[in-house]
Amino acid sequence: MAESAATTTGPLPGGPPAQPPPPATRRGTELMLLAFAAVLVTGALMLVEINQEQELTNALLYYGAAYLGLFAVAHIAVRIWAPYADPLILPCVALLNGLGLVMIHRIDLAEAERAELTGRVFSADVPRQIMWTTIALVLFVAVLVLVKDHRTLSKYGYTAGLAGLVALALPGILPNVIAPEINGAKIWLRIPGVFSIQPGEFAKILLMVFFAAFLVSKRDLFMAAGRKVLGMELPRARDLMPMLFAWFASLGVLVLEKDLGTSLLFFGIVLVMLYVATERVAWLVLGMTFFIGGCLVAYQIFDHVQVRVTTWLDPFADFFNKGRQLGQALFGLGTGGIGGTGLGAGRPELVPLAKSDFIIAAIGEELGFVGLAALLMLYTLLVMRGMRSALAVRDTFGKLLAGGLSFAVGLQVFIVVGGVTKLIPLTGLTAPFLSLGGSSLVANYALVALLLRISDGARRPAVAAKPVVPQAPIAEAHTVLVERPS
């Protein structure tokens, strides 16, 4: 028996074609993953307090409630202003941030016990980190609200580039009263009694916006081939200016601010964005050549670079002075072994700067190789979802910007973990979302907001044009009788 018209699912004869159902927003998936992250962070806080205090304190309730409240607001903001965004990016960030809070709280407890034994006054850092997380999420929501379409940022590319260069150079050119040298690097702006900020963290985002816009507008220039050497088409000499500019800017940061990490991060981002825009291996080869040459020059000129290389080669040669930081980190990783000592059962506070530069070593000691590998997989998942958004977005500017933002997170993690594990020399960078500090946390949340905005644009269904209703010719149109009002 034939189906009735009421149960027909396809288009009626002569009618408009059936439209595919809109893609799911997957916000429910994001909410469940955020709840899972909250359970993990709460359980980790409980383990830390049980192993350290042998009891649960009220601090667990305060920190847990703050964590739940902050990321509930973040989820609502994404649900309202970026409903089609990738559902895995925010939960990955939330779990990384939560694990950072757990480890900072664990080291706070150890330092409080030591301060009590020595009669010193101690101030915990977890409340300050929660405050910075709140500020970071306020900026996160502001970016989602203000940047309704990532393509509008391309109009302000040169303005962003100028602002990024100024922010990058300010600590190096200002006097020591405002830009003091801390731990051998001059990267902070400080107003005594008010606040401190690291402008280089925000400069990297502004410069990525500039390079994405610049490479889109000048892509044909970089595709022009020059001489062929060893089967590889090298770019023309006059087309090397962007790379030379990035190289000189990196050396300038190294000279003025003695900041090896920011120099490496900045040049690496520019190099990868050039490769993504052109798909030419010649840019990578030339870039690595420039980078190796810059490293050799920096080693010959700057004493602090020589110290870091010497410490990297043999941290135990001067263990009680310059090699103590890296040496203690290696001892902690060795103590952790495969399974770790357990949360709250190690001694990560023995490593200098364990809450910031060396938080990876603290996590490796208490969670072991297995926990550290899981943490790196979490970072890998975050970077892969950002790269997936770069592949899915329809415009070239969005592809370059999302690729640069994602690679920046991955490269920074590689530099930090490589330095702590003695794979490469120490650079002074901090692990994104994990380490103690305000500037890095706030800037990285702005970066994640841009990634979510691009992901929302990539997954949002295209708006179909309204069908044009054909009108009958005037000669065939019906006559309409209009009555004149009395």
C-alpha positions as CSV (number, residue, x, y, z in Angstrom):
1,M,0.0,0.0,0.0
2,A,1.4,3.4,-0.9
3,E,2.4,5.8,1.8
4,S,0.2,8.7,2.5
5,A,1.4,12.3,2.0
6,A,1.5,12.9,5.7
7,T,4.2,10.3,6.3
8,T,6.4,11.2,3.3
9,T,9.9,12.3,4.5
10,G,11.3,13.4,1.2
11,P,10.5,16.6,-0.7
12,L,7.1,16.9,-2.4
13,P,7.2,16.8,-6.2
14,G,7.9,20.3,-7.5
15,G,8.8,21.6,-4.1
16,P,12.1,23.0,-2.7
17,P,14.8,20.4,-2.0
18,A,15.0,19.0,1.5
19,Q,17.5,20.8,3.8
20,P,20.0,18.6,5.8
21,P,19.4,18.9,9.6
22,P,21.6,21.5,11.3
23,P,24.8,20.1,13.0
24,A,24.6,19.5,16.8
25,T,26.2,22.1,19.0
26,R,27.6,19.4,21.3
27,R,27.3,21.7,24.4
28,G,26.0,18.8,26.4
29,T,29.2,16.9,25.7
30,E,31.2,19.9,26.8
31,L,29.2,20.1,30.1
32,M,29.7,16.4,30.8
33,L,33.5,16.7,30.2
34,L,33.6,19.8,32.4
35,A,31.8,17.8,35.2
36,F,34.4,15.0,34.7
37,A,37.2,17.5,35.0
38,A,35.6,18.9,38.2
39,V,35.4,15.4,39.7
40,L,39.1,14.8,38.9
41,V,40.3,18.1,40.4
42,T,38.2,17.7,43.5
43,G,39.5,14.2,44.1
44,A,43.1,15.4,43.6
45,L,42.6,18.2,46.1
46,M,41.2,15.6,48.6
47,L,44.2,13.3,48.1
48,V,46.6,16.2,48.7
49,E,45.0,17.3,51.9
50,I,44.7,13.8,53.2
51,N,48.3,13.0,52.6
52,Q,49.5,16.4,54.0
53,E,47.1,17.3,56.8
54,Q,45.7,13.9,57.5
55,E,42.3,15.7,57.4
56,L,40.1,17.7,55.1
57,T,40.0,21.4,55.7
58,N,37.6,24.2,54.7
59,A,40.0,25.3,52.0
60,L,38.9,22.3,49.9
61,L,35.3,23.7,49.9
62,Y,36.4,27.2,48.9
63,Y,38.7,26.1,46.1
64,G,36.3,23.5,44.8
65,A,33.4,26.0,44.8
66,A,35.5,28.6,43.0
67,Y,36.6,26.2,40.4
68,L,33.0,25.0,39.7
69,G,31.6,28.5,39.6
70,L,34.2,29.9,37.2
71,F,33.9,27.1,34.6
72,A,30.2,27.0,34.9
73,V,30.2,30.7,33.8
74,A,32.7,29.9,31.0
75,H,30.4,27.1,29.8
76,I,27.4,29.4,29.8
77,A,29.3,32.0,27.9
78,V,30.3,29.5,25.2
79,R,26.8,28.1,25.0
80,I,25.4,31.7,24.4
81,W,28.1,33.3,22.2
82,A,29.9,30.4,20.5
83,P,27.3,27.5,20.4
84,Y,29.0,25.6,17.6
85,A,32.5,25.7,19.0
86,D,34.6,22.6,19.5
87,P,33.3,20.8,22.7
88,L,36.7,19.5,23.8
89,I,38.8,22.7,23.9
90,L,37.3,24.2,27.1
91,P,37.3,21.0,29.1
92,C,41.0,20.4,28.3
93,V,41.8,23.9,29.4
94,A,39.7,23.5,32.6
95,L,41.4,20.3,33.5
96,L,44.9,21.7,33.0
97,N,44.0,24.8,35.0
98,G,42.6,22.6,37.8
99,L,45.6,20.4,38.0
100,G,47.8,23.5,38.2
101,L,45.7,24.7,41.2
102,V,46.0,21.3,42.8
103,M,49.8,21.3,42.5
104,I,50.1,24.9,43.7
105,H,48.0,24.1,46.7
106,R,50.1,21.0,47.4
107,I,53.3,23.1,47.4
108,D,51.6,25.8,49.5
109,L,50.9,23.2,52.2
110,A,54.5,22.1,52.3
111,E,55.8,25.7,52.4
112,A,53.4,26.6,55.2
113,E,54.7,23.7,57.3
114,R,58.3,24.8,56.7
115,A,57.4,28.4,57.5
116,E,55.8,27.3,60.8
117,L,58.9,25.4,61.8
118,T,61.2,28.4,61.0
119,G,58.9,31.1,62.4
120,R,58.3,32.9,59.1
121,V,55.1,34.4,57.8
122,F,53.6,32.5,54.9
123,S,51.1,33.6,52.3
124,A,49.4,31.0,50.1
125,D,49.5,31.4,46.4
126,V,46.3,29.5,45.4
127,P,43.9,32.4,46.2
128,R,46.0,34.6,44.0
129,Q,45.9,32.1,41.2
130,I,42.1,31.8,41.5
131,M,41.9,35.6,41.3
132,W,44.0,35.5,38.1
133,T,41.8,32.7,36.7
134,T,38.8,34.9,37.4
135,I,40.4,37.9,35.5
136,A,41.4,35.5,32.7
137,L,37.8,34.2,32.3
138,V,36.4,37.8,32.3
139,L,38.7,38.5,29.3
140,F,37.8,35.1,27.8
141,V,34.1,36.1,27.9
142,A,34.9,39.6,26.6
143,V,36.7,38.2,23.6
144,L,33.7,35.9,22.8
145,V,31.3,38.8,23.1
146,L,33.3,41.5,21.2
147,V,34.8,39.3,18.4
148,K,31.7,38.0,16.8
149,D,33.5,37.0,13.6
150,H,37.2,36.2,13.6
151,R,37.6,37.6,10.1
152,T,37.1,41.2,11.3
153,L,40.5,40.9,13.1
154,S,42.2,40.9,9.7
155,K,41.1,44.6,9.2
156,Y,43.3,45.5,12.2
157,G,46.3,43.4,11.3
158,Y,48.9,46.2,11.0
159,T,47.5,47.9,14.1
160,A,47.9,44.6,16.0
161,G,51.4,44.2,14.6
162,L,52.5,47.7,15.8
163,A,50.9,47.2,19.2
164,G,52.6,43.7,19.5
165,L,56.0,45.1,18.7
166,V,55.6,47.9,21.2
167,A,54.5,45.5,23.9
168,L,57.4,43.1,23.1
169,A,60.0,45.9,23.3
170,L,58.8,47.9,26.3
171,P,60.5,45.9,29.1
172,G,63.8,46.1,27.3
173,I,63.8,49.9,26.7
174,L,62.2,51.1,29.9
175,P,64.4,51.8,33.1
176,N,64.9,49.2,35.7
177,V,62.5,51.0,38.1
178,I,59.6,50.1,35.9
179,A,61.1,47.0,34.1
180,P,63.3,45.2,36.7
181,E,65.5,42.3,35.9
182,I,64.1,39.2,37.5
183,N,65.9,35.8,37.4
184,G,68.2,37.1,34.7
185,A,65.4,38.2,32.3
186,K,64.0,41.7,31.8
187,I,60.4,40.8,30.8
188,W,58.2,42.4,33.4
189,L,56.6,45.8,33.8
190,R,56.0,46.6,37.4
191,I,54.2,49.5,39.1
192,P,55.2,49.2,42.7
193,G,52.3,48.5,45.0
194,V,49.8,48.2,42.1
195,F,50.5,45.3,39.7
196,S,53.1,43.5,37.5
197,I,52.5,42.4,33.9
198,Q,54.5,40.5,31.3
199,P,53.5,42.2,28.0
200,G,55.3,39.6,25.9
201,E,52.5,37.1,26.6
202,F,49.9,39.4,24.9
203,A,52.4,40.5,22.2
204,K,52.5,37.0,20.8
205,I,48.7,37.0,20.1
206,L,48.8,40.4,18.5
207,L,51.8,39.5,16.3
208,M,50.0,36.3,15.2
209,V,47.0,38.3,14.1
210,F,49.4,40.6,12.1
211,F,51.3,37.8,10.4
212,A,48.1,35.9,9.5
213,A,46.6,39.1,7.9
214,F,50.0,39.9,6.2
215,L,50.5,36.4,4.8
216,V,46.9,36.4,3.4
217,S,47.4,39.7,1.6
218,K,50.9,38.8,0.3
219,R,50.7,35.1,-0.2
220,D,51.5,35.3,-3.9
221,L,54.8,37.1,-3.0
222,F,56.0,34.2,-1.0
223,M,55.0,31.6,-3.6
224,A,57.3,33.0,-6.2
225,A,60.3,30.7,-6.8
226,G,63.9,31.7,-7.0
227,R,67.0,29.6,-7.7
228,K,66.8,25.8,-7.4
229,V,69.4,24.3,-5.0
230,L,69.7,20.6,-4.3
231,G,66.2,20.0,-5.8
232,M,64.6,22.6,-3.6
233,E,63.2,25.9,-4.9
234,L,64.5,28.7,-2.7
235,P,62.6,32.0,-2.3
236,R,63.9,35.1,-4.0
237,A,66.2,37.3,-1.9
238,R,63.8,40.2,-1.8
239,D,61.1,37.9,-0.4
240,L,63.1,37.0,2.6
241,M,62.3,40.3,4.4
242,P,59.6,38.9,6.7
243,M,61.8,36.1,7.9
244,L,64.8,38.5,8.4
245,F,62.5,40.8,10.3
246,A,61.4,38.0,12.6
247,W,65.0,36.9,13.0
248,F,66.2,40.4,14.0
249,A,63.2,40.9,16.3
250,S,64.0,37.7,18.0
251,L,67.6,38.7,18.5
252,G,66.5,42.1,19.7
253,V,64.4,40.5,22.4
254,L,67.4,38.3,23.3
255,V,69.7,41.4,23.5
256,L,67.4,43.8,25.3
257,E,65.5,41.4,27.6
258,K,67.8,38.4,27.9
259,D,64.7,36.2,27.3
260,L,65.7,33.1,25.3
261,G,62.3,31.5,25.6
262,T,60.3,34.4,24.1
263,S,62.8,34.7,21.2
264,L,62.5,31.0,20.4
265,L,58.7,31.0,20.6
266,F,58.3,34.2,18.5
267,F,60.6,33.0,15.7
268,G,59.1,29.5,15.7
269,I,55.6,30.8,15.3
270,V,56.5,33.0,12.4
271,L,58.4,30.2,10.7
272,V,55.4,27.7,11.0
273,M,52.9,30.3,9.8
274,L,55.1,30.9,6.7
275,Y,55.2,27.2,6.0
276,V,51.4,26.8,6.5
277,A,50.8,29.7,4.1
278,T,53.1,28.5,1.4
279,E,53.6,24.7,2.0
280,R,57.2,25.1,0.9
281,V,59.9,23.2,2.8
282,A,62.5,25.8,1.7
283,W,61.1,28.3,4.4
284,L,61.7,25.7,7.1
285,V,65.2,25.0,6.0
286,L,66.1,28.7,5.7
287,G,64.4,29.4,9.1
288,M,66.3,26.6,10.9
289,T,69.6,27.9,9.3
290,F,68.9,31.4,10.6
291,F,67.9,30.0,14.0
292,I,71.1,28.0,14.4
293,G,73.2,31.0,13.3
294,G,71.4,33.2,15.8
295,C,72.0,30.6,18.6
296,L,75.7,30.5,17.8
297,V,76.0,34.3,17.8
298,A,74.0,34.6,21.1
299,Y,76.3,32.0,22.7
300,Q,79.4,33.9,21.8
301,I,78.0,37.3,22.9
302,F,75.8,36.8,25.9
303,D,77.1,35.4,29.2
304,H,73.7,34.2,30.4
305,V,73.3,32.1,27.3
306,Q,76.7,30.4,28.0
307,V,75.6,29.8,31.6
308,R,72.4,28.1,30.5
309,V,74.2,25.9,27.9
310,T,76.8,24.9,30.5
311,T,74.2,24.1,33.1
312,W,72.3,22.1,30.4
313,L,75.3,20.0,29.6
314,D,76.2,19.2,33.2
315,P,73.9,20.6,35.9
316,F,75.8,18.6,38.6
317,A,79.1,20.3,38.0
318,D,77.8,23.4,39.9
319,F,74.9,21.8,41.7
320,F,74.8,24.0,44.8
321,N,74.8,27.2,42.7
322,K,73.7,27.5,39.1
323,G,72.8,23.9,38.5
324,R,70.7,23.4,41.6
325,Q,67.4,24.2,39.9
326,L,67.8,21.7,37.1
327,G,69.6,19.1,39.3
328,Q,66.8,19.1,41.9
329,A,64.2,18.8,39.1
330,L,66.0,15.7,37.7
331,F,66.2,14.2,41.1
332,G,62.4,14.7,41.6
333,L,61.6,13.1,38.2
334,G,63.9,10.2,39.1
335,T,62.2,9.8,42.5
336,G,58.7,9.8,40.8
337,G,59.7,6.9,38.5
338,I,56.9,5.3,36.6
339,G,54.0,5.6,39.0
340,G,55.0,8.6,41.1
341,T,55.1,9.1,44.8
342,G,51.4,10.0,45.0
343,L,49.8,13.4,45.4
344,G,51.0,15.0,48.6
345,A,53.6,12.3,49.3
346,G,56.7,13.7,47.5
347,R,59.0,16.7,48.1
348,P,58.4,19.0,45.1
349,E,59.0,22.1,47.2
350,L,62.8,21.3,47.2
351,V,62.9,22.5,43.5
352,P,63.3,26.3,43.2
353,L,60.4,27.9,41.4
354,A,58.4,24.7,41.6
355,K,55.1,26.5,41.2
356,S,56.0,28.4,38.1
357,D,58.9,27.4,35.8
358,F,59.3,23.9,37.2
359,I,55.7,22.8,37.9
360,I,56.2,20.0,35.3
361,A,59.0,18.5,37.6
362,A,56.6,18.7,40.6
363,I,53.9,16.8,38.6
364,G,56.4,14.3,37.3
365,E,57.6,13.5,40.9
366,E,54.1,13.0,42.4
367,L,52.3,11.5,39.4
368,G,55.3,9.8,37.8
369,F,55.9,9.1,34.1
370,V,52.3,7.8,33.7
371,G,50.8,11.0,35.0
372,L,53.2,13.2,33.1
373,A,52.4,11.3,29.9
374,A,48.7,11.8,30.5
375,L,49.3,15.5,31.0
376,L,51.2,15.7,27.7
377,M,48.4,13.8,26.0
378,L,46.0,16.4,27.3
379,Y,48.1,19.2,25.8
380,T,48.3,17.2,22.5
381,L,44.5,16.8,22.4
382,L,44.1,20.6,22.9
383,V,46.6,21.4,20.1
384,M,45.0,18.8,17.8
385,R,41.5,20.2,18.3
386,G,42.8,23.7,17.5
387,M,44.5,22.4,14.3
388,R,41.3,20.6,13.4
389,S,39.5,23.9,13.6
390,A,42.2,25.4,11.4
391,L,41.5,22.7,8.8
392,A,37.7,23.1,8.9
393,V,37.4,26.9,8.8
394,R,36.6,28.2,5.3
395,D,38.7,31.4,5.1
396,T,42.5,31.5,4.8
397,F,43.0,34.1,7.5
398,G,41.2,31.8,10.0
399,K,43.3,28.9,8.9
400,L,46.5,30.7,9.5
401,L,45.4,32.3,12.8
402,A,44.1,29.0,14.3
403,G,47.1,27.2,13.1
404,G,49.4,29.8,14.7
405,L,47.5,29.9,18.0
406,S,47.5,26.1,18.3
407,F,51.1,25.7,17.4
408,A,52.1,28.4,19.9
409,V,50.6,26.3,22.7
410,G,52.4,23.1,21.5
411,L,55.7,24.8,21.0
412,Q,55.6,26.4,24.4
413,V,54.9,23.1,26.0
414,F,57.8,21.5,24.1
415,I,60.2,24.2,25.2
416,V,59.1,24.0,28.9
417,V,59.1,20.2,29.1
418,G,62.3,20.0,27.1
419,G,64.1,22.4,29.5
420,V,62.9,20.6,32.7
421,T,63.8,17.1,31.3
422,K,67.3,18.3,30.1
423,L,66.4,17.8,26.4
424,I,67.2,21.5,25.6
425,P,68.6,24.4,27.6
426,L,66.3,26.1,30.1
427,T,64.5,29.1,28.6
428,G,62.3,30.6,31.5
429,L,58.9,29.9,29.9
430,T,56.0,28.6,31.9
431,A,53.6,25.8,31.2
432,P,50.3,27.1,29.8
433,F,47.4,27.0,32.2
434,L,49.4,25.1,34.8
435,S,52.0,27.4,36.2
436,L,51.6,30.1,38.8
437,G,51.4,33.6,37.2
438,G,48.8,36.1,36.0
439,S,50.0,37.3,32.6
440,S,50.5,33.9,31.0
441,L,47.1,32.7,32.3
442,V,45.2,35.7,31.1
443,A,46.9,35.8,27.7
444,N,46.3,32.1,27.1
445,Y,42.6,32.3,28.0
446,A,42.3,35.1,25.4
447,L,44.1,32.7,22.9
448,V,41.6,29.9,23.7
449,A,38.7,32.3,23.2
450,L,40.0,33.1,19.7
451,L,40.3,29.4,19.0
452,L,36.7,28.8,20.1
453,R,35.5,31.7,18.0
454,I,37.3,30.3,14.9
455,S,36.0,26.8,15.7
456,D,32.5,28.2,16.0
457,G,32.8,29.8,12.6
458,A,34.1,26.5,11.1
459,R,31.3,24.3,12.5
460,R,28.4,26.8,12.2
461,P,26.1,25.8,9.3
462,A,26.3,28.1,6.3
463,V,23.3,30.4,6.0
464,A,21.3,29.3,2.9
465,A,20.2,32.1,0.6
466,K,16.4,32.6,0.5
467,P,14.8,31.1,-2.7
468,V,13.7,33.7,-5.2
469,V,10.0,33.4,-6.0
470,P,9.5,33.8,-9.7
471,Q,7.0,36.5,-10.6
472,A,4.6,36.3,-13.6
473,P,5.1,38.7,-16.4
474,I,3.2,42.0,-16.3
475,A,1.0,40.9,-19.2
476,E,-0.1,37.8,-17.3
477,A,-0.4,39.4,-13.9
478,H,-3.8,39.4,-12.3
479,T,-5.7,42.7,-12.1
480,V,-6.3,44.0,-8.6
481,L,-9.4,46.2,-8.1
482,V,-8.7,49.1,-5.7
483,E,-11.7,51.0,-4.4
484,R,-11.3,54.7,-4.0
485,P,-12.2,55.8,-0.4
486,S,-15.3,57.9,-0.1
